[in-house]
Amino acid sequence: MSTLLVASCAPYRTGLPGQPMPGQPTSAPQAGGLPDVGQQIADAAQALLGSPYRYGGAGPDAFDCSGLVSFVYAKFGVTTPRTAAQQFAVARPVPLADLRAGDLVFFRLAGSSVSHVGVYIGDGEFVHAPQTGTRVRIASLDDDYFQPRFAGAGRLYGP
């Protein structure tokens, strides 16, 4: 179990300069102007803003980055792998220009392996669980810390 937790999300310090999953819901817009699944996923992630970070945390009271993703996606019937690297491996790649709310954004914080993930919410921003001593919050893909560490984006829901 400790190996699994070690790989889930690498901590970072702010301020320092695929394949579809089985049983996925579709993301078709719903009648009456209700948001699509991706927007609902983004909204569910935003509802967790302020929750404490806990290494290995998968909710409902505390989260690490991949635990946050797993918790939110499970609300919509999507089962995800546990670690950021595993989530990256199964996500259908999405070009940066085609990002939609609910997609995942991945980062290489230390070395060449993907070690961090967040839920894209639109306008270049994502929700993530940063590191010990912090809380779930919003960050920008343009942030000086995240921009050079961006590994790619992917989708685990819909067609």
Residue, then its C-alpha position, 0 to 999 in steps of 0.5 A: m500500500s505504501t508504494l501506491l500512496v507514494a505514487s499518488c501525488a508528489p508535493y510541490r511548492t508554490g512560488l518556485p520559478g489512451q484508453p476509455m474507461p468502462g462504464q463511462p457516462t456520456s457528456a451530451p448536453q442535457a435538456g433544459g440547459l442543464p450542464d453536461v457531465g464535464q461541467q457537472i464534474a468541474d462543479a463538483a470539484q469546485a464544491l470541494l474547495g477548502s477541503p484539507y490536503r491529506y497524503g493518500g486522502a480520497g475523501p470525503d473529508a480530505f484529499d490528495c490530487s488523485g484522490l480528489v479526481s477519483f472522488v469527484y468522478a465516482k459521483f458520476g459513475v466513472t471509476t478511475p485508477r488511484t494515482a495521477a500517473q495511472q489516470f494519465a495512462v488511461a485518459r484519452p489525450v485532449p489537446l490544450a486548445d480542446l480542453r473542456a470543463g471536467d477534463l484532467v490536467f497532468f503535471r510532472l512535478a519531479g522527474s519525468s513521471v506524471s505526479h500531479v493532476g487537477v480537474y479543469i474548470g475552464d478559462g485556463e484554471f483547474v481545481h487541485a489538492p496541492q500538498t500537505g498543509t494546504r487546502v483544495r484550491i484553484a490554480s492556473l495553467d499559466d502559473d509560473y510553477f505549473q506551465p513548465r511542468f504541464a504533461g498533458a490533458g485527458r478525458l475520462y468521461g463521455p464519447 
